[in-house]
Amino acid sequence: MIGFLGTQLDSGQGAGRWEKWRPTVSLVQQEDTVVHRLELIHTPRHEALAQGVKRDIASVSPETEVRLVAMDIADPWDFGEMYGALYDWVRSYTFKPDTEQYWTHITTGTHVAQICMFLMVESRFIPGVLLQTAPPKEQTHAQPGTFALIDLDLSRYDVLAQRFEQEQRDALDFLKSGIATRNKGFNALIEEIERVAVRSKAPILLTGPTGAGKSHLARRMFELKKSRHQVKGEFVEVNCATLHGDGAASTLFGHRKGAFTGAAADRAGLLRTAHEGVLLLDEIGELGADEQAMLLKAVEEKRFFPMGSDREVSSDFQLIAGTNRDLRVDVAQGRFREDLYARINLWAYTLPGLAQRPEDLEPNIEHLLARAAAETGRAVRFNAEAKARYLRFAQSAEALWSGNFRDLSASVTRLTTLAEGGRISAAQVDAEVQRLRWLWQHTATRDAVADEACLDRLLPADSLAEMDLFDRVQLETVVNVCRQARSLSEAGRKLFDRSRMQRTVVNDADRLRKYLQKHGLSWEAVSARP
């Protein structure tokens, strides 16, 4: 056993000391337990008490070897000193876990000493379990009290483990706004973001198309951290695309009165407003070169100069950056600072668009219907035929969802507003589908032009000249799907969504690979956005 001498609890002289419960002595008085060796830690000034306890142990348990460990600690309530002294002793001690069991006594010693002992066992520097003793109800020599062992291996405590798992599930559910998403890739992404959100204060970069939910996720991350008491400040959000000229630096970093025309008073700036909180810079790629340089200093050093000031100010915030651009391209073309990109790219996550998560459309629609009912006090549902028709279109390649969740939210809002008797009919769905087709006409035309231009870069001019219009249109569509998919398999599933059902052996990736090879193309070439 390993433990501290209890300078109060273990003290006592004369015959009366045996009528008193002394935790360290009680360890060797247990009838069914033999202590072979006791490492008794004490300070030099309590040497006499330690020797007395050693003699008493020898009188009741001669088979117990007592080793007195004199540890020179000036202030046993100083955590740094206590932990350092205990750490040095533990690291120099020869443990033999294959042949010996170690029980670490945490009933005696200061609370700081007990905490340090706990940390030593929890981190496995001491390869054993914790031991806690308690006095008998009637303090007599014949009753040494009771003891309990605490194994810090949480895998042996199913109830505790289940509570931790439930807490994590609750956090994931919170980040997803209670939506039971089914896309495995997205769920895995959110699981990692949950761990990073509660464990790290480093910058986080969220990329993805407009409407993919970057701002919403950033706010949920902040609220999760706040519920864990990890932030004291506020959530501050700014769209960098709205910042221009002197107003950009002033909005972010603040200014002194008279710093520029119109600066009639001092301004703190959003970075200082976000002190001890979270700052979301959406569309960070739109920042100018000067603002990028100032932001880099603020992120790295937590200090910066407001406009027109010769005195630095400080702000300790966590940065979450959002963008729908590929900042790697901007860095290569000199539009975005490479050092700033490296600094904010420690935790980088790409949120998929709605079209890339067709299996999540139904739970998101249900969520939007529930939210509409809560806001309006009027519950609206699809009838069976209408729901099947809407989902069939929503999950098809024809549904672009170019505005992602903004498009879906607007669509559900229109349907619930026009529904009669609390039911969305098939006729309403047909009208909404026509509206969405009209809405996405411009996007489809733009993408088609981009795809045609993309073929010009992918294939030699003579190959294109010899290609039938039918083959060219088909290849343009395939390239478009590949550019929107995250993998060859995902693109194959979308392209062969009907014929794959009639096959006994399904290998969508191989079918798509062979189709591309027929035209002299590879997945790597066509999946890269121009």
C-alpha positions as CSV (number, residue, x, y, z in Angstrom):
1,M,0.0,0.0,0.0
2,I,1.0,3.6,-0.6
3,G,-0.3,6.5,1.4
4,F,0.4,9.7,3.3
5,L,0.8,9.8,7.1
6,G,-2.2,11.5,8.7
7,T,-0.7,14.1,10.9
8,Q,-4.0,14.5,12.8
9,L,-5.9,11.2,12.2
10,D,-2.9,9.0,12.8
11,S,-1.6,10.8,15.8
12,G,-2.0,9.8,19.5
13,Q,0.0,8.7,22.5
14,G,-0.5,6.4,25.4
15,A,-2.9,3.5,25.7
16,G,-5.8,5.6,24.7
17,R,-4.6,5.8,21.1
18,W,-5.8,2.2,20.6
19,E,-9.4,3.3,21.3
20,K,-9.0,5.9,18.5
21,W,-9.5,5.1,14.8
22,R,-6.3,5.7,13.0
23,P,-6.6,5.2,9.2
24,T,-3.1,4.0,8.5
25,V,-3.0,1.6,11.4
26,S,-6.4,0.3,10.5
27,L,-5.1,-0.9,7.1
28,V,-3.1,-3.7,8.7
29,Q,-5.9,-4.6,11.2
30,Q,-8.3,-6.1,8.6
31,E,-8.8,-9.8,9.4
32,D,-8.9,-11.0,5.8
33,T,-6.3,-8.7,4.3
34,V,-2.5,-8.9,4.7
35,V,-0.4,-5.9,3.8
36,H,3.0,-7.1,2.8
37,R,4.6,-3.6,2.4
38,L,3.5,-0.1,3.3
39,E,5.1,2.9,1.7
40,L,4.3,5.6,4.2
41,I,5.0,9.2,2.9
42,H,5.6,12.0,5.5
43,T,7.4,15.3,5.8
44,P,10.7,15.4,7.8
45,R,9.1,17.4,10.6
46,H,6.7,14.5,11.3
47,E,9.4,11.9,11.5
48,A,8.7,11.1,15.2
49,L,5.0,10.5,14.5
50,A,5.9,8.3,11.5
51,Q,8.2,6.2,13.6
52,G,5.5,5.8,16.2
53,V,3.0,4.6,13.6
54,K,5.6,2.2,12.3
55,R,6.1,0.7,15.8
56,D,2.3,0.3,16.3
57,I,2.0,-1.5,12.9
58,A,4.8,-3.8,13.8
59,S,3.0,-4.7,17.1
60,V,-0.3,-5.7,15.4
61,S,1.0,-6.9,12.0
62,P,4.6,-8.0,12.2
63,E,4.4,-9.5,8.7
64,T,4.0,-5.9,7.3
65,E,7.2,-4.1,6.2
66,V,6.8,-0.4,6.7
67,R,9.0,1.9,4.7
68,L,9.1,5.5,5.8
69,V,9.4,7.9,2.8
70,A,10.5,11.3,3.9
71,M,9.3,13.8,1.3
72,D,10.5,17.4,1.9
73,I,7.4,19.5,1.1
74,A,7.3,23.0,2.4
75,D,3.6,23.6,1.7
76,P,1.4,20.5,1.4
77,W,-1.4,22.7,0.1
78,D,0.6,23.8,-2.9
79,F,-0.5,21.7,-5.9
80,G,2.6,22.3,-8.0
81,E,5.0,21.4,-5.2
82,M,3.0,18.4,-4.0
83,Y,2.4,17.0,-7.5
84,G,6.1,17.5,-8.5
85,A,7.4,15.8,-5.3
86,L,5.1,12.9,-5.7
87,Y,5.7,12.6,-9.4
88,D,9.5,12.4,-8.9
89,W,9.1,9.7,-6.2
90,V,6.7,7.6,-8.3
91,R,8.9,7.8,-11.4
92,S,11.9,6.6,-9.4
93,Y,10.0,3.7,-7.8
94,T,10.3,0.2,-9.1
95,F,6.8,-1.2,-9.7
96,K,6.3,-4.9,-10.4
97,P,2.7,-5.2,-11.5
98,D,3.2,-8.8,-12.6
99,T,3.9,-10.0,-9.1
100,E,2.5,-7.3,-6.8
101,Q,-0.8,-5.5,-6.3
102,Y,-0.8,-1.8,-5.4
103,W,-3.4,-0.1,-3.3
104,T,-3.2,3.7,-3.0
105,H,-4.6,5.1,0.2
106,I,-6.4,8.5,-0.2
107,T,-8.1,8.9,3.2
108,T,-5.1,10.7,4.8
109,G,-3.1,13.7,3.7
110,T,-4.3,17.1,2.6
111,H,-7.0,17.4,-0.1
112,V,-4.3,18.5,-2.5
113,A,-2.3,15.3,-1.7
114,Q,-5.3,13.2,-2.2
115,I,-6.0,14.8,-5.6
116,C,-2.4,14.2,-6.6
117,M,-2.6,10.6,-5.6
118,F,-5.8,10.2,-7.6
119,L,-4.1,11.7,-10.7
120,M,-1.1,9.3,-10.3
121,V,-3.4,6.3,-10.3
122,E,-5.7,7.6,-13.0
123,S,-2.8,8.3,-15.3
124,R,-1.4,4.8,-14.5
125,F,1.9,6.2,-13.1
126,I,0.9,4.1,-10.1
127,P,-0.4,0.8,-11.6
128,G,-3.1,0.0,-9.1
129,V,-6.4,1.0,-7.5
130,L,-7.5,3.6,-5.0
131,L,-8.1,2.6,-1.4
132,Q,-10.5,4.5,0.9
133,T,-11.0,3.7,4.6
134,A,-13.8,4.6,7.0
135,P,-14.1,4.5,10.8
136,P,-16.3,1.9,12.6
137,K,-19.6,3.0,13.9
138,E,-18.3,2.2,17.4
139,Q,-14.6,3.2,17.7
140,T,-13.1,0.3,19.6
141,H,-9.8,-1.6,19.3
142,A,-11.7,-4.7,18.1
143,Q,-13.1,-2.9,15.1
144,P,-10.6,-1.3,12.7
145,G,-13.3,0.1,10.4
146,T,-14.0,-0.6,6.8
147,F,-12.3,-0.1,3.5
148,A,-13.3,0.1,-0.2
149,L,-11.3,-0.3,-3.4
150,I,-11.9,2.0,-6.4
151,D,-10.8,0.9,-9.8
152,L,-10.5,3.8,-12.2
153,D,-10.9,1.6,-15.2
154,L,-14.2,3.0,-16.3
155,S,-14.8,0.1,-18.6
156,R,-15.7,-1.9,-15.5
157,Y,-18.4,0.6,-14.5
158,D,-21.1,0.0,-17.1
159,V,-23.5,2.6,-15.6
160,L,-20.8,5.3,-15.6
161,A,-19.8,4.4,-19.2
162,Q,-23.4,4.6,-20.3
163,R,-23.7,8.0,-18.8
164,F,-20.6,9.3,-20.7
165,E,-21.9,7.7,-23.9
166,Q,-25.3,9.3,-23.4
167,E,-23.7,12.7,-22.8
168,Q,-21.8,12.4,-26.1
169,R,-25.0,11.3,-27.9
170,D,-26.8,14.3,-26.4
171,A,-23.9,16.6,-27.7
172,L,-24.1,15.1,-31.2
173,D,-27.8,15.5,-31.2
174,F,-27.4,19.1,-30.1
175,L,-25.0,19.9,-32.9
176,K,-27.4,18.4,-35.4
177,S,-30.3,20.3,-33.9
178,G,-32.1,17.1,-33.0
179,I,-32.2,15.9,-36.6
180,A,-31.7,12.1,-37.0
181,T,-29.3,12.4,-39.9
182,R,-28.6,9.1,-41.8
183,N,-25.6,10.0,-44.0
184,K,-22.6,8.1,-42.5
185,G,-20.0,10.5,-43.7
186,F,-21.9,13.5,-42.3
187,N,-22.5,11.7,-39.0
188,A,-18.8,10.8,-38.7
189,L,-17.9,14.5,-39.5
190,I,-20.2,15.8,-36.7
191,E,-18.8,13.2,-34.2
192,E,-15.2,14.6,-34.8
193,I,-16.4,18.2,-34.6
194,E,-18.1,17.5,-31.3
195,R,-14.8,16.2,-29.8
196,V,-12.9,19.2,-31.2
197,A,-15.5,21.7,-30.0
198,V,-15.3,20.6,-26.4
199,R,-11.5,19.9,-26.3
200,S,-9.9,22.6,-28.3
201,K,-9.7,26.4,-28.5
202,A,-7.7,26.4,-31.7
203,P,-9.2,28.0,-34.9
204,I,-11.7,25.9,-36.9
205,L,-12.2,26.3,-40.7
206,L,-15.6,25.3,-42.1
207,T,-15.9,25.1,-45.8
208,G,-18.8,24.2,-48.0
209,P,-21.4,25.7,-50.4
210,T,-23.7,28.5,-49.5
211,G,-26.6,27.3,-47.3
212,A,-24.8,24.1,-46.1
213,G,-25.2,25.2,-42.5
214,K,-21.7,26.6,-41.6
215,S,-23.1,29.5,-39.6
216,H,-25.7,27.4,-37.8
217,L,-23.1,24.7,-36.9
218,A,-20.7,27.4,-35.6
219,R,-23.4,28.8,-33.3
220,R,-24.3,25.3,-32.0
221,M,-20.6,24.6,-31.3
222,F,-20.5,27.8,-29.2
223,E,-23.7,26.9,-27.3
224,L,-22.3,23.5,-26.6
225,K,-19.1,25.0,-25.2
226,K,-21.1,27.5,-23.2
227,S,-23.2,24.7,-21.7
228,R,-19.9,23.1,-20.5
229,H,-18.7,26.4,-19.0
230,Q,-15.8,26.5,-21.5
231,V,-16.5,30.1,-22.7
232,K,-17.6,33.2,-20.8
233,G,-18.0,35.6,-23.7
234,E,-20.5,35.9,-26.5
235,F,-20.9,34.5,-30.0
236,V,-20.0,37.2,-32.5
237,E,-20.7,36.7,-36.2
238,V,-19.7,38.8,-39.2
239,N,-20.0,38.2,-42.9
240,C,-16.7,39.4,-44.3
241,A,-18.2,39.9,-47.7
242,T,-20.0,42.9,-46.3
243,L,-16.8,44.6,-45.1
244,H,-15.2,47.2,-47.4
245,G,-12.5,49.9,-47.1
246,D,-11.7,51.5,-43.8
247,G,-14.9,50.1,-42.4
248,A,-13.5,46.5,-42.6
249,A,-10.6,47.1,-40.3
250,S,-12.7,49.4,-38.0
251,T,-15.5,46.8,-37.7
252,L,-13.1,44.0,-36.8
253,F,-10.3,45.7,-34.9
254,G,-11.9,48.9,-33.7
255,H,-10.5,52.5,-34.1
256,R,-9.6,55.5,-32.1
257,K,-11.5,58.8,-32.5
258,G,-10.3,60.7,-35.6
259,A,-8.6,57.6,-37.1
260,F,-10.3,58.4,-40.4
261,T,-13.0,60.6,-41.8
262,G,-16.2,59.8,-40.0
263,A,-14.5,58.3,-36.9
264,A,-16.3,60.6,-34.4
265,A,-15.8,58.3,-31.4
266,D,-13.7,55.3,-30.2
267,R,-14.9,51.9,-31.3
268,A,-14.0,48.6,-29.6
269,G,-14.4,46.3,-32.7
270,L,-15.8,42.8,-33.0
271,L,-12.6,41.1,-32.0
272,R,-12.7,42.7,-28.5
273,T,-16.5,42.1,-28.3
274,A,-15.7,38.3,-28.7
275,H,-13.3,38.3,-25.8
276,E,-13.5,34.9,-24.0
277,G,-16.1,33.9,-26.6
278,V,-16.3,32.7,-30.2
279,L,-15.8,34.8,-33.3
280,L,-17.3,33.6,-36.6
281,L,-15.8,35.2,-39.6
282,D,-18.0,33.9,-42.4
283,E,-16.7,34.2,-46.0
284,I,-13.2,34.8,-44.6
285,G,-11.8,34.6,-48.1
286,E,-13.3,38.1,-48.9
287,L,-11.0,39.8,-46.4
288,G,-8.5,42.3,-47.8
289,A,-4.8,41.9,-47.5
290,D,-4.4,44.4,-44.7
291,E,-7.1,42.8,-42.6
292,Q,-5.6,39.3,-43.2
293,A,-2.3,40.5,-41.8
294,M,-3.9,42.1,-38.8
295,L,-6.1,39.0,-38.2
296,L,-3.0,36.7,-38.3
297,K,-1.4,38.7,-35.5
298,A,-4.6,38.7,-33.5
299,V,-5.0,34.9,-33.8
300,E,-1.4,34.1,-33.0
301,E,-0.7,36.6,-30.2
302,K,-4.2,37.6,-29.0
303,R,-3.1,41.2,-29.5
304,F,-3.6,43.8,-32.2
305,F,-3.6,47.6,-32.9
306,P,-6.9,49.3,-33.4
307,M,-6.9,51.8,-36.3
308,G,-5.3,55.0,-35.4
309,S,-3.9,53.7,-32.1
310,D,-0.3,53.2,-31.1
311,R,-1.3,51.0,-28.2
312,E,-2.0,47.3,-28.5
313,V,-5.2,45.8,-27.1
314,S,-5.8,42.2,-26.3
315,S,-8.7,39.7,-26.9
316,D,-8.7,36.0,-26.2
317,F,-11.3,34.5,-28.5
318,Q,-11.7,31.3,-30.5
319,L,-11.9,31.8,-34.2
320,I,-14.3,29.8,-36.4
321,A,-13.8,30.7,-40.1
322,G,-16.3,29.9,-42.8
323,T,-16.0,30.0,-46.6
324,N,-17.5,28.6,-49.8
325,R,-14.3,29.0,-51.7
326,D,-11.3,26.8,-52.0
327,L,-8.7,28.8,-50.0
328,R,-5.9,26.6,-51.4
329,V,-6.6,28.1,-54.8
330,D,-6.7,31.6,-53.3
331,V,-3.4,31.0,-51.7
332,A,-1.9,29.7,-54.9
333,Q,-3.2,32.8,-56.8
334,G,-2.0,35.2,-54.1
335,R,-5.5,36.3,-52.9
336,F,-5.1,34.8,-49.4
337,R,-2.2,34.8,-47.1
338,E,-0.5,31.4,-46.9
339,D,0.6,31.9,-43.2
340,L,-3.0,32.8,-42.2
341,Y,-4.4,29.8,-44.1
342,A,-1.9,27.6,-42.3
343,R,-2.9,29.1,-38.9
344,I,-6.7,28.6,-39.4
345,N,-6.4,25.2,-41.1
346,L,-5.5,23.1,-38.0
347,W,-9.1,21.8,-37.8
348,A,-10.7,22.0,-41.3
349,Y,-14.1,20.5,-42.2
350,T,-16.0,20.5,-45.4
351,L,-19.8,20.4,-45.0
352,P,-21.5,18.5,-47.8
353,G,-24.3,20.1,-49.7
354,L,-27.8,18.8,-49.4
355,A,-27.7,17.1,-52.8
356,Q,-24.8,15.0,-51.5
357,R,-26.9,13.8,-48.6
358,P,-30.1,12.5,-50.2
359,E,-30.8,10.1,-47.3
360,D,-30.9,13.1,-45.0
361,L,-33.6,14.9,-46.9
362,E,-36.5,13.1,-45.2
363,P,-35.4,13.8,-41.5
364,N,-34.6,17.4,-42.4
365,I,-38.1,17.8,-43.9
366,E,-39.7,16.3,-40.7
367,H,-37.6,18.8,-38.7
368,L,-38.7,21.7,-40.7
369,L,-42.4,20.6,-40.4
370,A,-42.0,20.4,-36.6
371,R,-40.4,23.8,-36.5
372,A,-43.1,25.4,-38.6
373,A,-45.8,23.9,-36.3
374,A,-44.0,25.3,-33.2
375,E,-43.7,28.7,-34.8
376,T,-47.2,29.0,-36.2
377,G,-49.2,26.8,-33.8
378,R,-50.6,24.9,-36.8
379,A,-49.5,21.3,-37.5
380,V,-49.1,20.4,-41.2
381,R,-48.2,17.0,-42.6
382,F,-47.9,15.4,-46.1
383,N,-50.4,12.9,-47.2
384,A,-48.7,9.6,-48.2
385,E,-48.8,10.1,-52.0
386,A,-47.6,13.7,-51.7
387,K,-44.7,12.8,-49.5
388,A,-43.6,10.0,-51.8
389,R,-43.8,12.3,-54.8
390,Y,-41.9,15.1,-53.1
391,L,-39.1,12.8,-51.8
392,R,-38.8,11.1,-55.2
393,F,-38.1,14.5,-56.8
394,A,-36.0,15.8,-53.9
395,Q,-33.6,12.8,-54.0
396,S,-33.3,12.7,-57.8
397,A,-30.4,14.1,-59.9
398,E,-32.9,16.7,-61.2
399,A,-33.0,18.4,-57.7
400,L,-30.0,20.6,-57.6
401,W,-30.5,22.2,-54.1
402,S,-28.1,24.9,-55.2
403,G,-29.1,26.9,-52.1
404,N,-29.0,23.8,-50.0
405,F,-31.0,24.1,-46.7
406,R,-32.1,27.6,-47.6
407,D,-33.9,26.2,-50.7
408,L,-35.3,23.3,-48.6
409,S,-36.5,25.6,-45.8
410,A,-38.2,27.9,-48.3
411,S,-39.8,25.0,-50.1
412,V,-41.3,23.5,-46.9
413,T,-42.4,27.0,-45.8
414,R,-44.4,27.4,-49.1
415,L,-45.9,24.0,-48.8
416,T,-47.0,24.4,-45.1
417,T,-48.4,27.9,-45.8
418,L,-50.6,26.8,-48.7
419,A,-51.7,23.5,-47.2
420,E,-55.5,23.2,-46.6
421,G,-56.8,21.4,-43.5
422,G,-53.3,20.7,-42.3
423,R,-52.5,18.4,-45.2
424,I,-50.0,18.9,-48.1
425,S,-51.6,17.4,-51.2
426,A,-50.0,15.8,-54.3
427,A,-51.2,18.7,-56.4
428,Q,-49.3,21.1,-54.1
429,V,-46.2,19.0,-54.5
430,D,-46.5,19.1,-58.3
431,A,-46.8,22.9,-58.2
432,E,-43.8,23.2,-55.8
433,V,-41.7,20.9,-58.0
434,Q,-42.4,23.2,-61.0
435,R,-41.4,26.2,-58.9
436,L,-38.1,24.5,-57.9
437,R,-37.3,23.6,-61.5
438,W,-37.9,27.2,-62.6
439,L,-35.7,28.4,-59.7
440,W,-32.8,26.2,-60.7
441,Q,-33.0,26.8,-64.4
442,H,-30.3,29.5,-64.2
443,T,-28.1,27.3,-62.1
444,A,-28.5,24.4,-64.4
445,T,-27.6,26.6,-67.4
446,R,-24.6,28.0,-65.6
447,D,-23.4,24.5,-64.7
448,A,-23.9,23.2,-68.2
449,V,-21.7,26.0,-69.6
450,A,-19.1,25.3,-66.9
451,D,-19.3,21.6,-67.8
452,E,-18.8,22.3,-71.5
453,A,-15.9,24.5,-70.7
454,C,-14.6,21.7,-68.4
455,L,-14.7,19.2,-71.2
456,D,-12.6,21.6,-73.3
457,R,-9.9,21.3,-70.6
458,L,-10.3,17.6,-70.1
459,L,-10.2,16.3,-73.6
460,P,-8.2,17.1,-76.7
461,A,-9.9,19.4,-79.3
462,D,-9.8,16.6,-82.0
463,S,-11.6,14.2,-79.6
464,L,-14.3,16.7,-78.9
465,A,-14.7,17.5,-82.6
466,E,-15.4,13.8,-83.4
467,M,-17.8,13.3,-80.5
468,D,-21.6,13.1,-81.2
469,L,-23.7,15.7,-79.5
470,F,-25.5,12.8,-77.7
471,D,-22.2,11.5,-76.2
472,R,-21.0,15.0,-75.4
473,V,-24.2,15.9,-73.4
474,Q,-24.1,12.6,-71.6
475,L,-20.4,13.0,-70.7
476,E,-21.1,16.6,-69.5
477,T,-23.8,15.3,-67.1
478,V,-21.4,12.5,-65.8
479,V,-18.7,15.1,-65.2
480,N,-21.1,17.3,-63.3
481,V,-22.2,14.5,-61.0
482,C,-18.5,13.5,-60.4
483,R,-17.6,17.0,-59.5
484,Q,-20.4,17.2,-56.9
485,A,-19.7,13.7,-55.4
486,R,-17.1,13.0,-52.7
487,S,-16.1,9.6,-54.1
488,L,-16.2,7.4,-57.2
489,S,-18.7,5.1,-55.5
490,E,-21.1,7.9,-54.5
491,A,-21.0,9.3,-58.1
492,G,-21.7,5.8,-59.4
493,R,-24.7,5.2,-57.1
494,K,-26.2,8.5,-58.2
495,L,-25.7,7.8,-62.0
496,F,-26.8,4.2,-61.9
497,D,-29.6,4.8,-59.4
498,R,-32.2,2.6,-61.3
499,S,-30.2,0.0,-63.2
500,R,-28.2,-1.0,-60.1
501,M,-31.4,-2.4,-58.5
502,Q,-31.7,-5.0,-61.3
503,R,-28.2,-6.3,-60.8
504,T,-27.2,-9.3,-58.6
505,V,-23.6,-7.9,-58.2
506,V,-23.5,-4.2,-57.8
507,N,-20.2,-2.3,-58.5
508,D,-21.1,1.2,-59.3
509,A,-17.6,2.5,-59.0
510,D,-16.2,-0.1,-61.5
511,R,-19.0,0.8,-64.1
512,L,-18.3,4.5,-63.8
513,R,-14.5,3.9,-64.0
514,K,-14.9,1.9,-67.2
515,Y,-17.2,4.6,-68.7
516,L,-14.6,7.3,-68.0
517,Q,-11.7,5.2,-69.4
518,K,-13.7,4.8,-72.6
519,H,-13.3,8.5,-73.1
520,G,-9.7,8.6,-71.9
521,L,-10.6,10.1,-68.5
522,S,-9.9,9.2,-64.9
523,W,-11.8,9.9,-61.7
524,E,-9.0,12.1,-60.4
525,A,-9.2,14.3,-63.4
526,V,-13.0,14.7,-63.6
527,S,-13.7,15.1,-59.9
528,A,-11.4,18.1,-59.4
529,R,-13.3,21.3,-59.6
530,P,-11.9,23.8,-62.2
